Amino acid sequence: LNGRSIHNAFVDVYSPHDSYPPKMWQAAEAYFESLDDAHMVLPGGRYSCAQALVSRSLDFLHKRSLGQVCHIVQL
């Protein structure tokens, strides 16, 4: 990998910059609003929460890296 490829692959989970499309956020909102109390429970840590969301194979997170999902959780 060259330096540019590494830079483009890095996700700064602490960045306040939201580069995700509004459609993703709308789909996430619809998903979370559709959950009952039992399914709304997620782990408290950012990384664990991201892993749990990825394991649910959600369409709005399809093709997102675990790093990106961690960033989404952080936002």
All heavy atoms as a GROMACS GRO file, in nm:
protein
  594
    1LEU      N    1   0.083  -0.119   0.000
    1LEU     CA    2   0.000   0.000   0.000
    1LEU      C    3   0.087   0.125   0.000
    1LEU      O    4   0.188   0.132   0.069
    1LEU     CB    5  -0.088   0.004   0.125
    1LEU     CG    6  -0.197  -0.100   0.137
    1LEU    CD1    7  -0.263  -0.089   0.275
    1LEU    CD2    8  -0.299  -0.087   0.031
    2ASN      N    9   0.045   0.223  -0.073
    2ASN     CA   10   0.117   0.350  -0.067
    2ASN      C   11   0.056   0.436   0.042
    2ASN      O   12  -0.048   0.405   0.098
    2ASN     CB   13   0.117   0.421  -0.203
    2ASN     CG   14  -0.023   0.458  -0.250
    2ASN    OD1   15  -0.110   0.489  -0.169
    2ASN    ND2   16  -0.045   0.457  -0.380
    3GLY      N   17   0.120   0.546   0.075
    3GLY     CA   18   0.071   0.633   0.183
    3GLY      C   19  -0.069   0.683   0.161
    3GLY      O   20  -0.148   0.698   0.253
    4ARG      N   21  -0.105   0.708   0.036
    4ARG     CA   22  -0.239   0.758   0.007
    4ARG      C   23  -0.346   0.653   0.037
    4ARG      O   24  -0.450   0.684   0.093
    4ARG     CB   25  -0.247   0.804  -0.138
    4ARG     CG   26  -0.378   0.866  -0.172
    4ARG     CD   27  -0.382   0.914  -0.314
    4ARG     NE   28  -0.509   0.978  -0.334
    4ARG     CZ   29  -0.527   1.086  -0.402
    4ARG    NH1   30  -0.425   1.144  -0.458
    4ARG    NH2   31  -0.645   1.138  -0.417
    5SER      N   32  -0.319   0.529   0.002
    5SER     CA   33  -0.416   0.422   0.028
    5SER      C   34  -0.438   0.403   0.177
    5SER      O   35  -0.550   0.382   0.222
    5SER     CB   36  -0.370   0.290  -0.033
    5SER     OG   37  -0.362   0.301  -0.173
    6ILE      N   38  -0.331   0.408   0.254
    6ILE     CA   39  -0.343   0.394   0.398
    6ILE      C   40  -0.423   0.510   0.456
    6ILE      O   41  -0.512   0.491   0.538
    6ILE     CB   42  -0.204   0.386   0.464
    6ILE    CG1   43  -0.136   0.256   0.424
    6ILE    CG2   44  -0.214   0.396   0.616
    6ILE    CD1   45   0.009   0.248   0.462
    7HIS      N   46  -0.394   0.632   0.409
    7HIS     CA   47  -0.465   0.750   0.458
    7HIS      C   48  -0.615   0.739   0.428
    7HIS      O   49  -0.698   0.770   0.512
    7HIS     CB   50  -0.407   0.878   0.398
    7HIS     CG   51  -0.482   1.000   0.437
    7HIS    ND1   52  -0.473   1.054   0.564
    7HIS    CD2   53  -0.568   1.078   0.369
    7HIS    CE1   54  -0.551   1.160   0.572
    7HIS    NE2   55  -0.609   1.177   0.455
    8ASN      N   56  -0.650   0.694   0.308
    8ASN     CA   57  -0.791   0.685   0.270
    8ASN      C   58  -0.864   0.575   0.345
    8ASN      O   59  -0.984   0.579   0.361
    8ASN     CB   60  -0.804   0.664   0.119
    8ASN     CG   61  -0.768   0.788   0.041
    8ASN    OD1   62  -0.771   0.899   0.094
    8ASN    ND2   63  -0.733   0.770  -0.084
    9ALA      N   64  -0.790   0.473   0.392
    9ALA     CA   65  -0.852   0.362   0.463
    9ALA      C   66  -0.871   0.393   0.612
    9ALA      O   67  -0.951   0.330   0.678
    9ALA     CB   68  -0.767   0.236   0.447
   10PHE      N   69  -0.797   0.491   0.665
   10PHE     CA   70  -0.804   0.522   0.807
   10PHE      C   71  -0.932   0.598   0.839
   10PHE      O   72  -0.970   0.691   0.769
   10PHE     CB   73  -0.683   0.606   0.848
   10PHE     CG   74  -0.687   0.647   0.993
   10PHE    CD1   75  -0.655   0.557   1.092
   10PHE    CD2   76  -0.724   0.775   1.029
   10PHE    CE1   77  -0.660   0.594   1.226
   10PHE    CE2   78  -0.729   0.814   1.162
   10PHE     CZ   79  -0.697   0.722   1.260
   11VAL      N   80  -1.000   0.556   0.944
   11VAL     CA   81  -1.120   0.624   0.990
   11VAL      C   82  -1.092   0.681   1.129
   11VAL      O   83  -1.061   0.607   1.222
   11VAL     CB   84  -1.241   0.527   0.997
   11VAL    CG1   85  -1.363   0.599   1.051
   11VAL    CG2   86  -1.270   0.466   0.862
   12ASP      N   87  -1.101   0.812   1.141
   12ASP     CA   88  -1.082   0.877   1.270
   12ASP      C   89  -1.217   0.876   1.342
   12ASP      O   90  -1.305   0.956   1.312
   12ASP     CB   91  -1.032   1.019   1.251
   12ASP     CG   92  -1.012   1.094   1.382
   12ASP    OD1   93  -1.036   1.035   1.490
   12ASP    OD2   94  -0.972   1.212   1.377
   13VAL      N   95  -1.233   0.784   1.436
   13VAL     CA   96  -1.363   0.769   1.503
   13VAL      C   97  -1.399   0.890   1.588
   13VAL      O   98  -1.514   0.907   1.625
   13VAL     CB   99  -1.371   0.641   1.588
   13VAL    CG1  100  -1.357   0.518   1.501
   13VAL    CG2  101  -1.270   0.641   1.700
   14TYR      N  102  -1.301   0.975   1.618
   14TYR     CA  103  -1.326   1.094   1.698
   14TYR      C  104  -1.360   1.217   1.615
   14TYR      O  105  -1.393   1.321   1.670
   14TYR     CB  106  -1.207   1.124   1.789
   14TYR     CG  107  -1.178   1.013   1.886
   14TYR    CD1  108  -1.066   0.933   1.871
   14TYR    CD2  109  -1.265   0.987   1.991
   14TYR    CE1  110  -1.041   0.829   1.959
   14TYR    CE2  111  -1.240   0.884   2.078
   14TYR     CZ  112  -1.128   0.804   2.063
   14TYR     OH  113  -1.103   0.702   2.150
   15SER      N  114  -1.352   1.204   1.483
   15SER     CA  115  -1.379   1.318   1.396
   15SER      C  116  -1.527   1.358   1.405
   15SER      O  117  -1.616   1.272   1.396
   15SER     CB  118  -1.347   1.283   1.250
   15SER     OG  119  -1.393   1.386   1.164
   16PRO      N  120  -1.554   1.487   1.419
   16PRO     CA  121  -1.693   1.532   1.422
   16PRO      C  122  -1.753   1.545   1.281
   16PRO      O  123  -1.870   1.574   1.266
   16PRO     CB  124  -1.685   1.668   1.491
   16PRO     CG  125  -1.548   1.718   1.455
   16PRO     CD  126  -1.461   1.596   1.450
   17HIS      N  127  -1.670   1.521   1.178
   17HIS     CA  128  -1.715   1.537   1.040
   17HIS      C  129  -1.806   1.421   1.000
   17HIS      O  130  -1.768   1.304   1.006
   17HIS     CB  131  -1.595   1.544   0.945
   17HIS     CG  132  -1.633   1.556   0.801
   17HIS    ND1  133  -1.689   1.670   0.750
   17HIS    CD2  134  -1.624   1.469   0.700
   17HIS    CE1  135  -1.714   1.651   0.621
   17HIS    NE2  136  -1.676   1.530   0.589
   18ASP      N  137  -1.925   1.452   0.958
   18ASP     CA  138  -2.023   1.352   0.914
   18ASP      C  139  -2.024   1.348   0.761
   18ASP      O  140  -2.080   1.436   0.697
   18ASP     CB  141  -2.162   1.389   0.967
   18ASP     CG  142  -2.270   1.291   0.924
   18ASP    OD1  143  -2.240   1.194   0.852
   18ASP    OD2  144  -2.386   1.313   0.963
   19SER      N  145  -1.959   1.247   0.705
   19SER     CA  146  -1.952   1.234   0.560
   19SER      C  147  -2.050   1.130   0.507
   19SER      O  148  -2.044   1.092   0.390
   19SER     CB  149  -1.809   1.196   0.519
   19SER     OG  150  -1.774   1.071   0.577
   20TYR      N  151  -2.140   1.084   0.591
   20TYR     CA  152  -2.234   0.979   0.552
   20TYR      C  153  -2.359   1.040   0.490
   20TYR      O  154  -2.403   1.148   0.530
   20TYR     CB  155  -2.268   0.893   0.674
   20TYR     CG  156  -2.143   0.838   0.738
   20TYR    CD1  157  -2.091   0.896   0.853
   20TYR    CD2  158  -2.074   0.733   0.680
   20TYR    CE1  159  -1.974   0.849   0.910
   20TYR    CE2  160  -1.956   0.685   0.736
   20TYR     CZ  161  -1.907   0.744   0.851
   20TYR     OH  162  -1.790   0.698   0.906
   21PRO      N  163  -2.417   0.970   0.393
   21PRO     CA  164  -2.533   1.027   0.323
   21PRO      C  165  -2.657   1.035   0.412
   21PRO      O  166  -2.679   0.950   0.499
   21PRO     CB  167  -2.555   0.930   0.206
   21PRO     CG  168  -2.493   0.803   0.250
   21PRO     CD  169  -2.379   0.839   0.341
   22PRO      N  170  -2.739   1.137   0.388
   22PRO     CA  171  -2.864   1.150   0.465
   22PRO      C  172  -2.952   1.024   0.460
   22PRO      O  173  -3.017   0.990   0.558
   22PRO     CB  174  -2.935   1.269   0.400
   22PRO     CG  175  -2.823   1.350   0.340
   22PRO     CD  176  -2.721   1.249   0.296
   23LYS      N  177  -2.949   0.953   0.347
   23LYS     CA  178  -3.029   0.830   0.334
   23LYS      C  179  -2.988   0.726   0.438
   23LYS      O  180  -3.072   0.651   0.488
   23LYS     CB  181  -3.017   0.770   0.194
   23LYS     CG  182  -3.104   0.833   0.091
   23LYS     CD  183  -3.096   0.755  -0.038
   23LYS     CE  184  -3.214   0.790  -0.125
   23LYS     NZ  185  -3.220   0.707  -0.245
   24MET      N  186  -2.858   0.719   0.468
   24MET     CA  187  -2.812   0.624   0.569
   24MET      C  188  -2.870   0.660   0.705
   24MET      O  189  -2.919   0.574   0.777
   24MET     CB  190  -2.659   0.620   0.576
   24MET     CG  191  -2.609   0.509   0.668
   24MET     SD  192  -2.461   0.550   0.761
   24MET     CE  193  -2.513   0.682   0.867
   25TRP      N  194  -2.864   0.789   0.739
   25TRP     CA  195  -2.918   0.833   0.868
   25TRP      C  196  -3.069   0.813   0.876
   25TRP      O  197  -3.122   0.775   0.981
   25TRP     CB  198  -2.882   0.980   0.893
   25TRP     CG  199  -2.736   0.999   0.917
   25TRP    CD1  200  -2.647   1.065   0.836
   25TRP    CD2  201  -2.660   0.951   1.028
   25TRP    NE1  202  -2.521   1.061   0.891
   25TRP    CE2  203  -2.525   0.992   1.009
   25TRP    CE3  204  -2.691   0.878   1.142
   25TRP    CZ2  205  -2.424   0.962   1.100
   25TRP    CZ3  206  -2.590   0.848   1.232
   25TRP    CH2  207  -2.458   0.890   1.211
   26GLN      N  208  -3.139   0.836   0.766
   26GLN     CA  209  -3.284   0.814   0.764
   26GLN      C  210  -3.317   0.666   0.784
   26GLN      O  211  -3.409   0.632   0.859
   26GLN     CB  212  -3.343   0.866   0.633
   26GLN     CG  213  -3.335   1.016   0.620
   26GLN     CD  214  -3.356   1.065   0.477
   26GLN    OE1  215  -3.363   0.986   0.382
   26GLN    NE2  216  -3.364   1.197   0.461
   27ALA      N  217  -3.240   0.580   0.719
   27ALA     CA  218  -3.262   0.436   0.735
   27ALA      C  219  -3.229   0.392   0.878
   27ALA      O  220  -3.300   0.308   0.935
   27ALA     CB  221  -3.178   0.358   0.634
   28ALA      N  222  -3.123   0.448   0.935
   28ALA     CA  223  -3.088   0.415   1.074
   28ALA      C  224  -3.199   0.459   1.168
   28ALA      O  225  -3.238   0.384   1.259
   28ALA     CB  226  -2.955   0.482   1.111
   29GLU      N  227  -3.250   0.579   1.148
   29GLU     CA  228  -3.358   0.629   1.232
   29GLU      C  229  -3.481   0.538   1.223
   29GLU      O  230  -3.540   0.501   1.325
   29GLU     CB  231  -3.394   0.772   1.191
   29GLU     CG  232  -3.506   0.831   1.272
   29GLU     CD  233  -3.540   0.974   1.231
   29GLU    OE1  234  -3.502   1.017   1.121
   29GLU    OE2  235  -3.607   1.041   1.311
   30ALA      N  236  -3.517   0.500   1.102
   30ALA     CA  237  -3.633   0.412   1.084
   30ALA      C  238  -3.609   0.276   1.152
   30ALA      O  239  -3.700   0.222   1.215
   30ALA     CB  240  -3.660   0.392   0.935
   31TYR      N  241  -3.488   0.226   1.141
   31TYR     CA  242  -3.456   0.098   1.204
   31TYR      C  243  -3.470   0.107   1.356
   31TYR      O  244  -3.538   0.025   1.418
   31TYR     CB  245  -3.314   0.054   1.168
   31TYR     CG  246  -3.266  -0.064   1.248
   31TYR    CD1  247  -3.316  -0.192   1.222
   31TYR    CD2  248  -3.175  -0.049   1.351
   31TYR    CE1  249  -3.275  -0.301   1.298
   31TYR    CE2  250  -3.132  -0.157   1.427
   31TYR     CZ  251  -3.183  -0.283   1.400
   31TYR     OH  252  -3.143  -0.390   1.476
   32PHE      N  253  -3.408   0.207   1.416
   32PHE     CA  254  -3.412   0.218   1.562
   32PHE      C  255  -3.552   0.248   1.613
   32PHE      O  256  -3.591   0.200   1.719
   32PHE     CB  257  -3.311   0.321   1.611
   32PHE     CG  258  -3.169   0.272   1.600
   32PHE    CD1  259  -3.080   0.332   1.513
   32PHE    CD2  260  -3.125   0.164   1.675
   32PHE    CE1  261  -2.950   0.286   1.502
   32PHE    CE2  262  -2.995   0.117   1.664
   32PHE     CZ  263  -2.907   0.178   1.577
   33GLU      N  264  -3.629   0.322   1.538
   33GLU     CA  265  -3.768   0.350   1.579
   33GLU      C  266  -3.855   0.226   1.570
   33GLU      O  267  -3.956   0.219   1.639
   33GLU     CB  268  -3.826   0.463   1.494
   33GLU     CG  269  -3.770   0.600   1.530
   33GLU     CD  270  -3.827   0.713   1.447
   33GLU    OE1  271  -3.897   0.686   1.346
   33GLU    OE2  272  -3.800   0.828   1.482
   34SER      N  273  -3.816   0.130   1.488
   34SER     CA  274  -3.897   0.009   1.470
   34SER      C  275  -3.869  -0.098   1.576
   34SER      O  276  -3.944  -0.195   1.587
   34SER     CB  277  -3.872  -0.052   1.332
   34SER     OG  278  -3.745  -0.116   1.326
   35LEU      N  279  -3.763  -0.081   1.654
   35LEU     CA  280  -3.725  -0.182   1.752
   35LEU      C  281  -3.812  -0.179   1.877
   35LEU      O  282  -3.851  -0.072   1.923
   35LEU     CB  283  -3.579  -0.162   1.794
   35LEU     CG  284  -3.472  -0.181   1.688
   35LEU    CD1  285  -3.335  -0.152   1.747
   35LEU    CD2  286  -3.477  -0.321   1.630
   36ASP      N  287  -3.838  -0.298   1.930
   36ASP     CA  288  -3.904  -0.303   2.061
   36ASP      C  289  -3.795  -0.291   2.168
   36ASP      O  290  -3.675  -0.293   2.137
   36ASP     CB  291  -3.985  -0.431   2.077
   36ASP     CG  292  -3.902  -0.558   2.064
   36ASP    OD1  293  -3.779  -0.554   2.083
   36ASP    OD2  294  -3.961  -0.664   2.035
   37ASP      N  295  -3.834  -0.278   2.292
   37ASP     CA  296  -3.738  -0.256   2.400
   37ASP      C  297  -3.632  -0.366   2.409
   37ASP      O  298  -3.515  -0.337   2.436
   37ASP     CB  299  -3.810  -0.243   2.534
   37ASP     CG  300  -3.889  -0.114   2.545
   37ASP    OD1  301  -3.861  -0.020   2.467
   37ASP    OD2  302  -3.978  -0.106   2.631
   38ALA      N  303  -3.670  -0.489   2.386
   38ALA     CA  304  -3.576  -0.601   2.399
   38ALA      C  305  -3.464  -0.593   2.295
   38ALA      O  306  -3.351  -0.632   2.322
   38ALA     CB  307  -3.650  -0.733   2.386
   39HIS      N  308  -3.496  -0.546   2.175
   39HIS     CA  309  -3.397  -0.538   2.068
   39HIS      C  310  -3.322  -0.405   2.064
   39HIS      O  311  -3.226  -0.390   1.990
   39HIS     CB  312  -3.462  -0.567   1.934
   39HIS     CG  313  -3.508  -0.708   1.921
   39HIS    ND1  314  -3.637  -0.746   1.948
   39HIS    CD2  315  -3.442  -0.821   1.888
   39HIS    CE1  316  -3.648  -0.876   1.931
   39HIS    NE2  317  -3.531  -0.925   1.895
   40MET      N  318  -3.367  -0.311   2.143
   40MET     CA  319  -3.302  -0.179   2.146
   40MET      C  320  -3.173  -0.181   2.228
   40MET      O  321  -3.087  -0.097   2.210
   40MET     CB  322  -3.398  -0.074   2.203
   40MET     CG  323  -3.342   0.066   2.208
   40MET     SD  324  -3.293   0.134   2.050
   40MET     CE  325  -3.448   0.191   1.989
   41VAL      N  326  -3.156  -0.280   2.312
   41VAL     CA  327  -3.040  -0.287   2.400
   41VAL      C  328  -2.915  -0.319   2.318
   41VAL      O  329  -2.911  -0.416   2.243
   41VAL     CB  330  -3.059  -0.393   2.510
   41VAL    CG1  331  -2.935  -0.405   2.595
   41VAL    CG2  332  -3.180  -0.358   2.595
   42LEU      N  333  -2.813  -0.233   2.333
   42LEU     CA  334  -2.685  -0.252   2.267
   42LEU      C  335  -2.575  -0.234   2.370
   42LEU      O  336  -2.594  -0.166   2.471
   42LEU     CB  337  -2.666  -0.149   2.154
   42LEU     CG  338  -2.754  -0.168   2.032
   42LEU    CD1  339  -2.754  -0.042   1.945
   42LEU    CD2  340  -2.708  -0.288   1.950
   43PRO      N  341  -2.458  -0.293   2.346
   43PRO     CA  342  -2.346  -0.274   2.440
   43PRO      C  343  -2.310  -0.127   2.453
   43PRO      O  344  -2.329  -0.047   2.361
   43PRO     CB  345  -2.232  -0.352   2.374
   43PRO     CG  346  -2.296  -0.445   2.277
   43PRO     CD  347  -2.423  -0.378   2.234
   44GLY      N  348  -2.255  -0.091   2.568
   44GLY     CA  349  -2.226   0.049   2.597
   44GLY      C  350  -2.104   0.106   2.529
   44GLY      O  351  -2.100   0.223   2.498
   45GLY      N  352  -2.003   0.028   2.502
   45GLY     CA  353  -1.882   0.080   2.438
   45GLY      C  354  -1.901   0.097   2.289
   45GLY      O  355  -1.975   0.022   2.224
   46ARG      N  356  -1.833   0.197   2.233
   46ARG     CA  357  -1.844   0.226   2.090
   46ARG      C  358  -1.809   0.104   2.005
   46ARG      O  359  -1.882   0.068   1.913
   46ARG     CB  360  -1.754   0.344   2.055
   46ARG     CG  361  -1.753   0.382   1.908
   46ARG     CD  362  -1.655   0.495   1.877
   46ARG     NE  363  -1.522   0.462   1.923
   46ARG     CZ  364  -1.459   0.524   2.023
   46ARG    NH1  365  -1.517   0.624   2.086
   46ARG    NH2  366  -1.338   0.488   2.059
   47TYR      N  367  -1.695   0.040   2.035
   47TYR     CA  368  -1.650  -0.074   1.955
   47TYR      C  369  -1.747  -0.192   1.967
   47TYR      O  370  -1.786  -0.251   1.866
   47TYR     CB  371  -1.509  -0.115   1.999
   47TYR     CG  372  -1.451  -0.229   1.922
   47TYR    CD1  373  -1.404  -0.210   1.791
   47TYR    CD2  374  -1.440  -0.356   1.977
   47TYR    CE1  375  -1.350  -0.315   1.718
   47TYR    CE2  376  -1.386  -0.461   1.906
   47TYR     CZ  377  -1.342  -0.441   1.776
   47TYR     OH  378  -1.288  -0.546   1.705
   48SER      N  379  -1.787  -0.224   2.088
   48SER     CA  380  -1.882  -0.336   2.110
   48SER      C  381  -2.016  -0.308   2.045
   48SER      O  382  -2.078  -0.397   1.988
   48SER     CB  383  -1.900  -0.362   2.259
   48SER     OG  384  -1.780  -0.403   2.317
   49CYS      N  385  -2.061  -0.184   2.055
   49CYS     CA  386  -2.187  -0.145   1.992
   49CYS      C  387  -2.178  -0.160   1.841
   49CYS      O  388  -2.268  -0.212   1.776
   49CYS     CB  389  -2.222  -0.001   2.032
   49CYS     SG  390  -2.380   0.055   1.968
   50ALA      N  391  -2.066  -0.114   1.783
   50ALA     CA  392  -2.047  -0.126   1.638
   50ALA      C  393  -2.045  -0.272   1.595
   50ALA      O  394  -2.106  -0.308   1.494
   50ALA     CB  395  -1.918  -0.055   1.597
   51GLN      N  396  -1.977  -0.356   1.672
   51GLN     CA  397  -1.974  -0.499   1.640
   51GLN      C  398  -2.115  -0.558   1.643
   51GLN      O  399  -2.151  -0.638   1.556
   51GLN     CB  400  -1.886  -0.574   1.739
   51GLN     CG  401  -1.739  -0.555   1.718
   51GLN     CD  402  -1.657  -0.635   1.817
   51GLN    OE1  403  -1.681  -0.631   1.938
   51GLN    NE2  404  -1.561  -0.710   1.766
   52ALA      N  405  -2.193  -0.521   1.742
   52ALA     CA  406  -2.330  -0.573   1.753
   52ALA      C  407  -2.414  -0.528   1.634
   52ALA      O  408  -2.492  -0.607   1.579
   52ALA     CB  409  -2.394  -0.526   1.884
   53LEU      N  410  -2.399  -0.403   1.594
   53LEU     CA  411  -2.475  -0.354   1.479
   53LEU      C  412  -2.433  -0.424   1.350
   53LEU      O  413  -2.518  -0.462   1.269
   53LEU     CB  414  -2.458  -0.202   1.464
   53LEU     CG  415  -2.527  -0.119   1.573
   53LEU    CD1  416  -2.486   0.027   1.562
   53LEU    CD2  417  -2.679  -0.134   1.565
   54VAL      N  418  -2.303  -0.444   1.331
   54VAL     CA  419  -2.254  -0.514   1.212
   54VAL      C  420  -2.309  -0.657   1.210
   54VAL      O  421  -2.349  -0.708   1.105
   54VAL     CB  422  -2.100  -0.512   1.206
   54VAL    CG1  423  -2.047  -0.610   1.101
   54VAL    CG2  424  -2.050  -0.371   1.177
   55SER      N  425  -2.314  -0.722   1.326
   55SER     CA  426  -2.362  -0.860   1.333
   55SER      C  427  -2.510  -0.871   1.296
   55SER      O  428  -2.557  -0.980   1.262
   55SER     CB  429  -2.338  -0.919   1.472
   55SER     OG  430  -2.430  -0.868   1.566
   56ARG      N  431  -2.583  -0.761   1.300
   56ARG     CA  432  -2.725  -0.762   1.263
   56ARG      C  433  -2.747  -0.753   1.112
   56ARG      O  434  -2.860  -0.759   1.064
   56ARG     CB  435  -2.799  -0.648   1.334
   56ARG     CG  436  -2.803  -0.667   1.485
   56ARG     CD  437  -2.879  -0.556   1.554
   56ARG     NE  438  -2.872  -0.571   1.699
   56ARG     CZ  439  -2.946  -0.502   1.784
   56ARG    NH1  440  -3.031  -0.410   1.739
   56ARG    NH2  441  -2.934  -0.522   1.913
   57SER      N  442  -2.639  -0.739   1.036
   57SER     CA  443  -2.645  -0.734   0.888
   57SER      C  444  -2.747  -0.632   0.838
   57SER      O  445  -2.832  -0.662   0.754
   57SER     CB  446  -2.676  -0.872   0.830
   57SER     OG  447  -2.577  -0.964   0.867
   58LEU      N  448  -2.738  -0.512   0.890
   58LEU     CA  449  -2.832  -0.406   0.855
   58LEU      C  450  -2.800  -0.348   0.717
   58LEU      O  451  -2.684  -0.318   0.687
   58LEU     CB  452  -2.827  -0.295   0.961
   58LEU     CG  453  -2.858  -0.344   1.103
   58LEU    CD1  454  -2.823  -0.236   1.204
   58LEU    CD2  455  -3.003  -0.385   1.113
   59ASP      N  456  -2.904  -0.330   0.636
   59ASP     CA  457  -2.884  -0.278   0.500
   59ASP      C  458  -2.814  -0.143   0.500
   59ASP      O  459  -2.729  -0.117   0.414
   59ASP     CB  460  -3.017  -0.266   0.426
   59ASP     CG  461  -3.073  -0.401   0.385
   59ASP    OD1  462  -2.997  -0.499   0.379
   59ASP    OD2  463  -3.195  -0.408   0.358
   60PHE      N  464  -2.849  -0.055   0.592
   60PHE     CA  465  -2.791   0.079   0.590
   60PHE      C  466  -2.643   0.080   0.629
   60PHE      O  467  -2.575   0.180   0.609
   60PHE     CB  468  -2.872   0.178   0.674
   60PHE     CG  469  -2.875   0.150   0.822
   60PHE    CD1  470  -2.779   0.204   0.906
   60PHE    CD2  471  -2.976   0.072   0.877
   60PHE    CE1  472  -2.783   0.181   1.044
   60PHE    CE2  473  -2.981   0.049   1.013
   60PHE     CZ  474  -2.884   0.102   1.096
   61LEU      N  475  -2.593  -0.031   0.682
   61LEU     CA  476  -2.450  -0.042   0.714
   61LEU      C  477  -2.376  -0.134   0.618
   61LEU      O  478  -2.257  -0.157   0.634
   61LEU     CB  479  -2.432  -0.093   0.858
   61LEU     CG  480  -2.485  -0.001   0.968
   61LEU    CD1  481  -2.467  -0.066   1.104
   61LEU    CD2  482  -2.416   0.135   0.962
   62HIS      N  483  -2.445  -0.184   0.517
   62HIS     CA  484  -2.386  -0.274   0.418
   62HIS      C  485  -2.264  -0.207   0.354
   62HIS      O  486  -2.269  -0.091   0.314
   62HIS     CB  487  -2.490  -0.311   0.312
   62HIS     CG  488  -2.439  -0.406   0.210
   62HIS    ND1  489  -2.407  -0.535   0.239
   62HIS    CD2  490  -2.415  -0.389   0.078
   62HIS    CE1  491  -2.364  -0.595   0.130
   62HIS    NE2  492  -2.368  -0.508   0.030
   63LYS      N  493  -2.157  -0.281   0.345
   63LYS     CA  494  -2.030  -0.237   0.286
   63LYS      C  495  -1.957  -0.132   0.369
   63LYS      O  496  -1.862  -0.071   0.323
   63LYS     CB  497  -2.048  -0.190   0.142
   63LYS     CG  498  -2.090  -0.300   0.048
   63LYS     CD  499  -2.084  -0.255  -0.096
   63LYS     CE  500  -2.124  -0.371  -0.187
   63LYS     NZ  501  -2.115  -0.333  -0.327
   64ARG      N  502  -2.000  -0.107   0.490
   64ARG     CA  503  -1.929  -0.016   0.580
   64ARG      C  504  -1.828  -0.099   0.660
   64ARG      O  505  -1.859  -0.210   0.704
   64ARG     CB  506  -2.023   0.053   0.678
   64ARG     CG  507  -2.130   0.136   0.612
   64ARG     CD  508  -2.082   0.277   0.594
   64ARG     NE  509  -2.186   0.354   0.526
   64ARG     CZ  510  -2.159   0.446   0.438
   64ARG    NH1  511  -2.034   0.476   0.408
   64ARG    NH2  512  -2.256   0.513   0.380
   65SER      N  513  -1.708  -0.045   0.677
   65SER     CA  514  -1.607  -0.113   0.759
   65SER      C  515  -1.645  -0.101   0.906
   65SER      O  516  -1.726  -0.015   0.945
   65SER     CB  517  -1.470  -0.050   0.734
   65SER     OG  518  -1.466   0.081   0.790
   66LEU      N  519  -1.584  -0.185   0.988
   66LEU     CA  520  -1.608  -0.176   1.132
   66LEU      C  521  -1.563  -0.038   1.182
   66LEU      O  522  -1.628   0.021   1.268
   66LEU     CB  523  -1.536  -0.289   1.207
   66LEU     CG  524  -1.560  -0.296   1.357
   66LEU    CD1  525  -1.709  -0.306   1.391
   66LEU    CD2  526  -1.482  -0.411   1.417
   67GLY      N  527  -1.455   0.015   1.127
   67GLY     CA  528  -1.409   0.149   1.163
   67GLY      C  529  -1.513   0.255   1.132
   67GLY      O  530  -1.537   0.347   1.210
   68GLN      N  531  -1.577   0.243   1.015
   68GLN     CA  532  -1.682   0.338   0.979
   68GLN      C  533  -1.802   0.326   1.072
   68GLN      O  534  -1.860   0.426   1.113
   68GLN     CB  535  -1.726   0.316   0.834
   68GLN     CG  536  -1.624   0.361   0.733
   68GLN     CD  537  -1.663   0.322   0.593
   68GLN    OE1  538  -1.712   0.213   0.567
   68GLN    NE2  539  -1.643   0.415   0.500
   69VAL      N  540  -1.839   0.203   1.107
   69VAL     CA  541  -1.952   0.184   1.198
   69VAL      C  542  -1.918   0.239   1.336
   69VAL      O  543  -2.002   0.302   1.401
   69VAL     CB  544  -1.997   0.036   1.202
   69VAL    CG1  545  -2.113   0.018   1.299
   69VAL    CG2  546  -2.037  -0.012   1.063
   70CYS      N  547  -1.794   0.222   1.380
   70CYS     CA  548  -1.752   0.284   1.507
   70CYS      C  549  -1.769   0.436   1.500
   70CYS      O  550  -1.813   0.499   1.596
   70CYS     CB  551  -1.606   0.250   1.538
   70CYS     SG  552  -1.579   0.084   1.599
   71HIS      N  553  -1.732   0.496   1.386
   71HIS     CA  554  -1.745   0.640   1.369
   71HIS      C  555  -1.892   0.681   1.371
   71HIS      O  556  -1.930   0.781   1.432
   71HIS     CB  557  -1.677   0.683   1.238
   71HIS     CG  558  -1.677   0.830   1.217
   71HIS    ND1  559  -1.715   0.887   1.098
   71HIS    CD2  560  -1.644   0.934   1.299
   71HIS    CE1  561  -1.706   1.019   1.109
   71HIS    NE2  562  -1.662   1.049   1.230
   72ILE      N  563  -1.976   0.605   1.305
   72ILE     CA  564  -2.119   0.632   1.303
   72ILE      C  565  -2.175   0.626   1.445
   72ILE      O  566  -2.253   0.714   1.485
   72ILE     CB  567  -2.190   0.533   1.208
   72ILE    CG1  568  -2.153   0.564   1.062
   72ILE    CG2  569  -2.342   0.535   1.228
   72ILE    CD1  570  -2.185   0.455   0.963
   73VAL      N  571  -2.135   0.526   1.522
   73VAL     CA  572  -2.179   0.515   1.661
   73VAL      C  573  -2.132   0.638   1.740
   73VAL      O  574  -2.207   0.696   1.819
   73VAL     CB  575  -2.128   0.385   1.726
   73VAL    CG1  576  -2.150   0.385   1.876
   73VAL    CG2  577  -2.196   0.264   1.662
   74GLN      N  578  -2.009   0.681   1.717
   74GLN     CA  579  -1.955   0.797   1.787
   74GLN      C  580  -2.032   0.923   1.754
   74GLN      O  581  -2.059   1.005   1.841
   74GLN     CB  582  -1.807   0.815   1.750
   74GLN     CG  583  -1.740   0.934   1.815
   74GLN     CD  584  -1.716   0.918   1.964
   74GLN    OE1  585  -1.712   0.808   2.016
   74GLN    NE2  586  -1.699   1.028   2.033
   75LEU      N  587  -2.070   0.938   1.625
   75LEU     CA  588  -2.145   1.057   1.588
   75LEU      C  589  -2.282   1.059   1.652
   75LEU      O  590  -2.334   1.159   1.690
   75LEU     CB  591  -2.161   1.064   1.434
   75LEU     CG  592  -2.033   1.093   1.355
   75LEU    CD1  593  -2.058   1.075   1.205
   75LEU    CD2  594  -1.983   1.233   1.383
   0.00000   0.00000   0.00000
